[in-house]
């Protein structure tokens, strides 16, 4: 279960719209609570480092950006609890590429952006054996 405020969801939607027709990406910073619940405290936009031609359907967070996010989170006594990205003109459902590049435990929020307008927002969590994603409930915090 992932807690996300209306403002945090709005920021993810706005980032998806701003980067359209390319994929946007960012970090979810917060806490891992008892019972597997993740509480988002802050969303951290990251620039998509993919080459221009691949930005339309792929995103890349460089190791340097990830380390910057980890240091920032640690300074606020938070963890990286997940990632978000957009799917331009596609549903908010993980792709095979998403599955190949994800890790268990984290939340993966996807915003579908159709013709420049953010639509569905969905959260996903990978099975421990890395075979598939399961829908993750988003609770408004």
Residue frames relative to the residue before (quaternion, step in Angstrom):
aa qw qx qy qz dx dy dz
X 1.0000 0.0000 0.0000 0.0000 0.00 0.00 0.00
X 0.1510 -0.7916 0.5907 0.0398 3.57 -0.94 0.97
X 0.2268 -0.7475 0.6094 0.1356 3.55 -0.90 0.96
X 0.0531 0.7766 -0.6181 0.1093 3.53 -0.85 1.09
X 0.3513 -0.7421 0.5247 0.2250 3.59 -0.75 0.97
X 0.6611 -0.4870 0.3913 0.4154 3.54 -1.29 0.30
X 0.6497 0.5215 -0.3072 0.4600 3.59 1.03 -0.82
X 0.6541 0.5025 -0.3165 0.4685 3.59 0.98 -0.81
X 0.6444 0.4998 -0.3213 0.4813 3.58 0.98 -0.81
X 0.6348 0.5285 -0.3282 0.4583 3.59 0.99 -0.78
X 0.6404 0.5201 -0.3236 0.4634 3.60 1.03 -0.76
X 0.6427 0.5049 -0.3200 0.4792 3.59 1.01 -0.78
X 0.6394 0.5216 -0.3174 0.4672 3.59 0.96 -0.86
X 0.6715 0.5040 -0.2930 0.4575 3.58 0.89 -0.98
X 0.6352 0.5189 -0.3293 0.4678 3.59 1.01 -0.77
X 0.6448 0.5219 -0.3185 0.4587 3.59 0.97 -0.83
X 0.6662 0.4919 -0.2936 0.4774 3.57 0.99 -0.85
X 0.6608 0.5244 -0.3088 0.4394 3.60 0.95 -0.87
X 0.7445 0.4037 -0.2249 0.4818 3.60 0.99 -0.79
X 0.4213 0.7070 -0.4667 0.3239 3.60 1.27 -0.17
X 0.5780 -0.1370 -0.8043 -0.0137 1.72 -2.00 1.50
X 0.5181 0.6223 -0.4263 0.4032 3.60 1.22 0.34
X 0.5596 -0.5714 0.4692 0.3744 3.54 -1.29 0.28
X 0.2543 -0.7122 0.6296 0.1782 3.53 -1.14 0.73
X 0.0588 -0.7959 0.5993 0.0619 3.56 -1.25 0.19
X 0.1033 0.7956 -0.5918 0.0791 3.53 -1.21 0.48
X 0.5131 -0.6409 0.4951 0.2844 3.50 -1.40 0.09
X 0.2738 -0.6954 0.6353 0.1945 3.52 -1.28 0.54
X 0.1032 -0.8027 0.5870 0.0218 3.57 -0.60 1.15
X 0.3192 0.7520 -0.5278 0.2327 3.56 -0.88 0.89
X 0.5838 -0.5697 0.4525 0.3603 3.52 -1.13 -0.76
X 0.3478 -0.6604 0.6214 0.2383 3.50 -1.32 0.55
X 0.1589 -0.8125 0.5582 0.0552 3.56 -0.56 1.16
X 0.6887 -0.4461 0.3576 0.4459 3.55 -1.31 0.13
X 0.7911 0.3081 -0.2320 0.4747 3.53 -1.10 0.68
X 0.6138 -0.6005 0.3362 0.3869 3.59 1.23 0.29
X 0.4626 0.6709 -0.4574 0.3561 3.60 1.24 0.09
X 0.1757 -0.7630 0.6158 0.0886 3.53 -1.07 0.84
X 0.1534 -0.7906 0.5896 0.0621 3.57 -0.83 1.02
X 0.2814 -0.7597 0.5662 0.1519 3.56 -0.67 1.13
X 0.1898 -0.7737 0.5981 0.0881 3.53 -0.88 1.02
X 0.8052 -0.0204 0.0658 0.5890 3.57 1.03 -0.78
X 0.2399 -0.7150 0.6290 0.1886 3.56 -1.18 0.60
X 0.1621 -0.7942 0.5837 0.0481 3.55 -0.98 0.91
X 0.2814 -0.7719 0.5444 0.1690 3.60 -0.33 1.20
X 0.1133 -0.7573 0.6418 0.0420 3.55 -1.13 0.81
X 0.4668 -0.6534 0.5107 0.3072 3.58 -1.08 0.67
X 0.4498 -0.6661 0.5270 0.2763 3.56 -1.00 0.86
X 0.2541 -0.8160 0.5084 0.1054 3.57 -0.50 1.23
X 0.4087 0.7105 -0.4823 0.3091 3.62 1.21 0.09
X 0.5815 -0.5458 0.4703 0.3779 3.51 -1.27 0.49
X 0.6954 -0.5250 0.3003 0.3881 3.56 -1.06 0.77
X 0.7066 0.4774 -0.2896 0.4346 3.62 0.79 -0.94
X 0.7188 0.4362 -0.2547 0.4776 3.63 1.12 -0.52
X 0.4948 0.6953 -0.4176 0.3119 3.62 1.22 -0.24
X 0.5681 0.6299 -0.3837 0.3652 3.58 1.14 -0.52
X 0.8370 0.1038 -0.0356 0.5361 3.59 0.97 -0.73
X 0.7167 0.3234 -0.2579 0.5614 3.60 1.20 0.47
X 0.1170 -0.7662 0.6211 0.1163 3.53 -1.22 0.46
X 0.1143 -0.7754 0.6181 0.0595 3.53 -1.25 0.49
X 0.1247 -0.7310 0.6674 0.0691 3.52 -0.97 0.99
X 0.3663 -0.7542 0.4997 0.2174 3.57 -0.54 1.14
X 0.6322 -0.5280 0.3941 0.4078 3.60 -1.17 0.42
X 0.6270 0.5430 -0.3363 0.4460 3.59 1.05 -0.71
X 0.6617 0.4884 -0.2996 0.4835 3.59 0.99 -0.83
X 0.6344 0.5192 -0.3292 0.4686 3.57 1.02 -0.78
X 0.6551 0.4992 -0.3106 0.4745 3.60 0.95 -0.82
X 0.6180 0.5314 -0.3403 0.4689 3.59 1.04 -0.76
X 0.6587 0.5059 -0.2969 0.4712 3.57 0.99 -0.86
X 0.6462 0.5191 -0.3157 0.4618 3.57 0.99 -0.82
X 0.6566 0.5008 -0.3096 0.4714 3.60 0.96 -0.86
X 0.6433 0.5205 -0.3168 0.4636 3.56 0.96 -0.89
X 0.6637 0.5020 -0.3007 0.4659 3.59 0.89 -0.95
X 0.6550 0.5184 -0.3136 0.4516 3.58 0.87 -0.94
X 0.6375 0.5406 -0.3152 0.4495 3.58 1.04 -0.80
X 0.7212 0.3720 -0.2244 0.5395 3.58 1.21 -0.48
X 0.4476 -0.7086 0.4164 0.3523 3.57 1.36 0.21
X 0.4774 0.6217 -0.4507 0.4272 3.53 1.00 1.01
X 0.3248 -0.7009 0.5921 0.2296 3.53 -1.38 0.09
X 0.4650 -0.5574 0.5654 0.3917 3.52 -1.32 0.13
X 0.1221 -0.8213 0.5563 0.0325 3.57 -0.54 1.19
X 0.8118 -0.0984 0.0617 0.5723 3.55 1.26 -0.14
X 0.3934 -0.6824 0.5759 0.2191 3.46 -1.43 -0.13
X 0.1189 -0.7654 0.6192 0.1287 3.55 -1.25 0.34
X 0.0711 0.7701 -0.6337 0.0143 3.51 -1.28 0.45
X 0.4385 -0.6877 0.5133 0.2671 3.54 -1.29 0.25
X 0.2309 -0.7088 0.6442 0.1708 3.49 -1.39 0.37
X 0.2352 -0.7928 0.5464 0.1324 3.60 -0.17 1.24
X 0.8638 -0.0388 -0.0281 0.5016 3.54 -0.81 1.14
X 0.6390 0.4310 -0.3452 0.5356 3.56 1.12 0.80
X 0.6212 -0.5651 0.3860 0.3817 3.59 -1.17 0.47
X 0.5436 -0.6083 0.4795 0.3233 3.56 -1.31 0.40
X 0.4139 0.6708 -0.4744 0.3920 3.54 0.85 1.12
X 0.5113 -0.6655 0.4360 0.3250 3.62 -0.83 0.89
X 0.3686 -0.7091 0.5631 0.2104 3.52 -1.12 0.78
X 0.6809 -0.4409 0.3757 0.4482 3.55 -1.31 0.03
X 0.6150 0.5372 -0.3331 0.4715 3.56 1.09 -0.76
X 0.6285 0.5276 -0.3334 0.4642 3.60 0.97 -0.84
X 0.6585 0.5128 -0.3083 0.4564 3.58 0.92 -0.90
X 0.6719 0.5143 -0.2956 0.4434 3.58 0.94 -0.88
X 0.7770 0.3559 -0.1699 0.4907 3.60 1.11 -0.61
X 0.5641 0.6011 -0.3826 0.4174 3.59 1.23 0.24
X 0.2579 -0.7353 0.6046 0.1651 3.51 -1.38 0.21
X 0.5622 -0.5926 0.4428 0.3696 3.59 -1.08 0.61
X 0.7251 0.4376 -0.3611 0.3903 3.54 -1.40 0.32
X 0.7103 0.4618 -0.2728 0.4559 3.59 0.85 -0.90
X 0.4077 -0.6463 0.5796 0.2830 3.53 -1.34 0.38
X 0.1360 -0.7631 0.6277 0.0717 3.54 -1.13 0.73
X 0.1077 -0.7968 0.5944 0.0146 3.53 -0.42 1.28
X 0.0727 -0.7826 0.6182 0.0118 3.55 -0.91 0.98
X 0.1333 -0.7551 0.6369 0.0802 3.53 -1.01 0.91
X 0.3027 -0.7289 0.5898 0.1711 3.53 -0.88 1.01
X 0.0742 -0.7907 0.6075 0.0161 3.59 -0.83 1.01
X 0.0896 -0.8135 0.5746 -0.0046 3.55 -0.46 1.28
X 0.8437 -0.1211 0.0270 0.5223 3.54 -0.69 1.20
X 0.7715 -0.3950 0.1767 0.4663 3.55 0.92 1.00
X 0.6895 0.4448 -0.2742 0.5016 3.60 1.27 -0.12
X 0.4315 -0.6954 0.5120 0.2610 3.56 -0.78 1.05
X 0.1341 -0.7819 0.6069 0.0485 3.54 -0.99 0.91
X 0.8563 0.0103 0.0296 0.5155 3.57 -0.65 -1.14
X 0.1142 -0.7350 0.6638 0.0778 3.54 -1.20 0.74
X 0.0456 0.8011 -0.5924 0.0721 3.58 -0.78 1.04
X 0.2580 -0.7471 0.5930 0.1537 3.54 -1.21 0.61
X 0.1115 -0.7904 0.6024 0.0052 3.50 -1.13 0.81
X 0.0973 -0.7649 0.6330 0.0688 3.55 -1.21 0.59
X 0.4283 -0.7253 0.4865 0.2320 3.54 -0.90 0.96
X 0.5331 -0.5911 0.5044 0.3346 3.54 -1.17 0.70
X 0.6120 -0.5781 0.3989 0.3635 3.58 -1.10 0.67
X 0.7070 0.4413 -0.2727 0.4807 3.60 1.07 -0.65
X 0.4624 -0.7372 0.3861 0.3060 3.60 1.38 0.21
X 0.4401 0.7255 -0.4383 0.2963 3.61 1.16 0.42
X 0.8103 -0.0380 0.0595 0.5817 3.59 1.13 -0.54
X 0.4424 -0.6284 0.5628 0.3043 3.49 -1.43 0.12
X 0.1859 -0.7328 0.6397 0.1389 3.53 -1.24 0.56
X 0.5455 -0.5862 0.4644 0.3784 3.59 -1.07 0.61
X 0.1702 -0.7661 0.6133 0.0894 3.55 -1.09 0.77
X 0.4569 -0.6966 0.4815 0.2723 3.55 -0.80 1.00
X 0.2158 -0.7312 0.6322 0.1381 3.55 -1.09 0.82
X 0.1237 -0.7763 0.6172 0.0338 3.53 -0.76 1.13
X 0.4002 -0.7107 0.5218 0.2501 3.58 -0.83 0.96
X 0.2115 -0.8081 0.5438 0.0804 3.55 -0.74 1.13
